[in-house]
Amino acid sequence: MPGRADTGYLHAVKNGSVNLDDALASFAETWSPRIVARMNDYDVRIAHARGDHVWHVHEDTDEFFLVLDGRLDIAMRGDDGAEYTVELHRGDLYVVPRGVTHRPSSPGASILLFEPTGTSSTGDSHEGDLPPHVDSTVGHPLDADTGRS
């Protein structure tokens, strides 16, 4: 397909599908998403989650979370400053609307995210210092041989 080579599309067609279990087994870092596919101008990312992320906001994009395994809590702040939390379990998904300050946390989970390519995992702004277990990244490439069939 003309014009798609730069999106990773041809690489995926050439190398086959991605097995998410194998892809997740290929790294152990928490809150350090790996890009498993690109669709249009979006990354499909996977990550291990454990502990608290940081309070952050994506001003111009929604953030899609799908829990593949475990539990993920997403604390959010309303316009009035009140905090509320959504608790997600395996198979649950949630979309944090753009402009909503939020902080994911987890006792242990594997998650899948859809985000526009180039979106930082710590948002357009975040509160406080980043803890060592949180990686501020636009996503890391998955090892070319990992998880591909």
C-alpha positions in Angstrom: 0.0 0.0 0.0 1.6 3.3 -1.0 2.5 5.7 1.7 2.3 3.3 4.6 5.9 2.1 4.9 6.8 4.7 7.5 4.0 3.6 9.9 5.3 0.1 10.4 2.4 -1.4 8.4 4.7 -3.2 5.9 6.9 -4.5 8.7 3.8 -6.0 10.4 2.6 -7.6 7.1 6.0 -9.0 6.4 6.6 -10.4 9.9 3.1 -11.6 10.8 1.0 -11.2 13.9 2.1 -10.2 17.4 1.5 -12.6 20.3 0.7 -10.4 23.3 1.7 -13.1 25.9 5.1 -13.5 24.3 5.5 -9.7 23.9 4.7 -9.1 27.6 7.1 -11.9 28.6 10.0 -10.1 26.7 10.4 -7.3 29.3 9.8 -6.8 33.0 10.0 -3.0 33.5 6.8 -1.4 34.9 5.1 1.7 33.4 7.4 1.4 30.4 5.2 0.8 27.4 6.3 -1.1 24.3 4.8 -0.4 20.9 3.4 -3.6 19.4 1.7 -2.1 16.4 0.8 1.1 14.7 -2.6 1.8 13.2 -3.1 5.0 11.2 -1.5 7.6 13.5 -1.9 5.6 16.7 0.4 3.3 18.7 -0.9 0.1 20.2 1.2 -0.2 23.3 1.5 -2.8 26.1 2.9 -2.3 29.6 3.3 -3.9 32.9 1.7 -1.9 35.7 2.7 -2.1 39.4 2.6 0.7 42.0 1.5 4.3 41.4 2.1 6.2 38.2 2.1 10.0 38.4 -0.8 12.4 38.3 -0.8 13.7 34.7 -2.9 15.1 31.9 -3.2 14.7 28.1 -4.7 18.0 27.0 -5.4 17.0 23.4 -6.1 13.3 23.4 -8.1 10.6 25.2 -6.3 7.7 26.7 -7.6 4.1 26.1 -6.8 1.4 28.7 -7.6 -2.3 28.3 -6.7 -4.6 31.2 -5.2 -7.9 29.8 -4.5 -9.3 33.3 -4.7 -8.2 36.9 -6.2 -5.0 38.2 -5.8 -1.4 37.3 -7.2 1.6 39.2 -7.5 5.0 37.5 -7.9 7.9 39.9 -9.2 11.1 38.3 -10.0 14.6 39.3 -13.2 16.3 38.3 -13.5 19.9 37.4 -14.4 20.7 41.0 -11.2 19.0 42.2 -13.0 16.0 43.7 -11.2 12.7 43.2 -12.9 9.5 42.1 -11.4 6.1 41.0 -12.4 3.6 38.4 -11.4 0.0 39.2 -10.7 -2.2 36.2 -10.1 -6.0 36.0 -9.1 -8.4 33.3 -11.2 -7.7 30.2 -12.3 -4.2 31.3 -11.6 -1.1 29.3 -11.8 2.6 30.1 -11.2 5.8 28.2 -9.9 8.8 30.2 -11.2 11.8 28.4 -8.7 14.4 27.1 -8.0 17.1 29.7 -8.8 15.0 32.7 -6.0 14.8 35.3 -5.5 11.1 36.2 -3.2 8.7 38.0 -3.2 5.0 37.2 -2.1 2.6 39.9 -2.0 -1.2 40.2 -1.2 -4.0 42.6 -0.1 -5.8 39.4 -1.4 -5.8 35.8 -0.7 -6.1 32.1 -2.4 -3.4 30.0 -2.9 -2.4 26.4 -3.2 1.3 25.4 -4.1 3.1 22.2 -2.6 6.5 21.9 -1.6 8.9 19.1 2.0 8.2 18.0 4.3 10.5 19.9 2.1 10.8 23.1 4.2 10.8 26.3 3.3 8.3 28.9 3.5 11.0 31.5 1.2 13.4 29.6 1.7 17.0 28.6 2.4 17.8 32.2 2.7 15.8 35.4 2.8 16.5 39.2 6.0 16.0 41.1 9.1 14.0 40.4 8.9 10.8 38.5 9.5 7.7 40.7 12.2 5.3 39.4 9.5 2.7 38.3 7.8 5.2 36.0 9.3 5.7 32.5 8.5 9.0 30.7 8.5 7.8 27.1 6.6 8.0 23.8 6.9 4.2 23.8 9.8 1.8 23.2 9.9 -0.5 20.2 9.2 -4.1 20.8 12.2 -6.3 20.0 11.7 -7.2 16.3 11.8 -10.9 17.0 9.7 -10.9 20.1 6.1 -11.9 19.9 6.0 -12.2 16.1 4.6 -15.3 14.4 
